[in-house]
Amino acid sequence: MSDSILSVLNEERTFPPVHSTDANIDGMAAYQALCDRFTADFEGTWGELAREHLAWAHPFSRVLDESNAPFYRWFDDGMLNVSANCLDRHVEAGLGERFAIIWEGEDGEVRRISYRALLADVCRAANGLRALGVERGDRVVIYMPMIPEAAVAMLACSRIGATHSVVFGAFAAQALRDRLIDTGAKVVITADGGWRKGEVHALKPKVDEALKGEGVAVNKVVVVTHCNHPVDWVEGRDLDWYIMLEGQRESCPPEPLPAEHPLFILYTSGSTGKPKGIVHSTGGYLLWARLTMLWSFDFHPGRDLFWCTADIGWITGHTYSVYGPLACGGTTMMYEGVPTYPDPGRMWRICAHHKVSIFYTAPTAIRALIKAGDEWPARHNLSSLRVLGTVGEPINPEAWIWYHEVIGGGRCPIVDTWWQTETGGHMISPLPFATTLKPGSASKPLPGISAQVLDVDGNAVRDGGGLLALTRPWPSMLRGIWGDDRRYVDTYWHRFGGHYYFAGDGARIDSDGDFWIMGRVDDVLNVSGHRLGTMEIESALVSHPAVAEAAVVGRPDEVKGEAIFAFVVLKQAGGADLKDALRDHVAEEIGPIAKPDEIRFAHGLPKTRSGKIMRRLLRDIAAGNTIHQDVSTLEDAAVVEALHKDAC
Ligand code: WTA
């Protein structure tokens, strides 16, 4: 067990809630009252909230359809449009001049985009996409840096009913290609590149590379010129974004879509070599994006400036950089570049300069900034901050305390939000002005959410550890895995007999009913808050001609949470150069985030007699722990001894 997990187990500090005069949920009594509403009438309460918080083009008459579980359907005879809910209704309510997005580029350029201007851009882009032949139900892949055009592209797709799939810009051409093939996308929206540490990170060449060969249905590539970086141009296929917008009308009636219409597909890693295309809906997803903004962050549109530092290539960027804040009619801060560029004070300078009031980031970023030293935040006036959030991995209490003291000045509640790509929005989270905070605990399920810690037989655990499960459906739940219903059922519903959603995380529940997330129990790594499948990295390694076999495990890392450790069996002996080549090879297959931190060459991998790689043993070896495990089931016990050092 890693040191940070051990420190969580010993954590006993508590922080009573800070009082706020106008909190959206202003105390535990209000929280309990909301929970009681759901207990008394689960569907009725969801229905009321959906009517109150979303604008429907056609009202729904049914809240939840469980007849084909686990393919749940929510509000399914209702119709609405996501972009109309994120833009038009706010402009119609007289908020057209309010900023929807405040964007800062890495070079310091600032753009402030009002709701009125954003609506006009989204309409022009939607009309432009239609002119390219994009129709309702088509897939559009978005492969862009963190620039406002990325949000415009997402909203434009939603306006015409095209399903977007954002691919994180640091993913390699091969990973992009896999996603293009799997989605069957017709159009890719990209940019010449984005700025990373003062240099251009080129994107368009990776698109060109991904489109080579058979199997991809893309016939148009729309390119935003952002860095003035020269790009190759394929006549007839490639189109400049601004030319696409030119001459397009600034109005485009939002297409009313069924609530169950797929808003987006977002790929995430699982325990096989192939990432899963998680499908999210229109109505249920948007409802929860909005409610969690209001509840978990106590978001007050018009007053707060909300900054979620996640890239739109991840679910956090979807729900909390774009859809959540805009569904509320509030202002979202977007930053393009590296958080420590040109110095480790960049994030704090942005907070102070723009007066960010709610700040949401990953523990890995906090730990990296702790290392950089307290002098960086000390140089900036952080008094505008009032709520802090974390997401993506367990936060160790030391990092929590630093965040609370040094960034929050001891006055800002921290919401440690547990959720997943699959859940669409927060599931377990403190409420900033109601919950007694415990460093390292995500606290309690949000109103309407049923979470439990279960033992291996599916019985609820009280005051102990087990597997985290969600025991009732919720509106923003994934609707499936794109093109693979079977995998959806097997991955999430099989574990607990089809009744409960199995999250893949281990958790502990304490005697107060607070949840402590202990990390993944499957073959998924969490590296700097990014989800990576060990099998994905293994298949990238074995696709190199020098590699016979590979096993990848996580090793505890002070900053990243987990580091990637690869045991590699070669076809012929190799040296340090080959290790570099293998690391580069993984970067080319998946992306730099998947590069192994350490590679150890081995003569063989420890396997059980049935041929299964003994990962737990490898994890212990990678962490430098003493091996207590019984190795008698191993095919060849001598293999284990040899793994402690390199075999080259
Ligand atoms: C982990 C990110 C501890 C967890 C939103 C989960 C967390 C995976 C927390 C999902 C948290 C997320 N505390 N662990 N507050 N939030 N995780 O799909 O292992 O990229 O299953 O979604 O991140 O990662 P994903």
Boltz pocket constraint, residues with backbone or C-beta under 6 A from the ligand:
constraints:
  - pocket:
      binder: B
      contacts: [[A, 268], [A, 314], [A, 315], [A, 316], [A, 390], [A, 391], [A, 392], [A, 393], [A, 394], [A, 395], [A, 416], [A, 417], [A, 418], [A, 419], [A, 420], [A, 421], [A, 422], [A, 428], [A, 442], [A, 503], [A, 504], [A, 505], [A, 517], [A, 518], [A, 519], [A, 520], [A, 526], [A, 529], [A, 530], [A, 531]]
      max_distance: 6.0
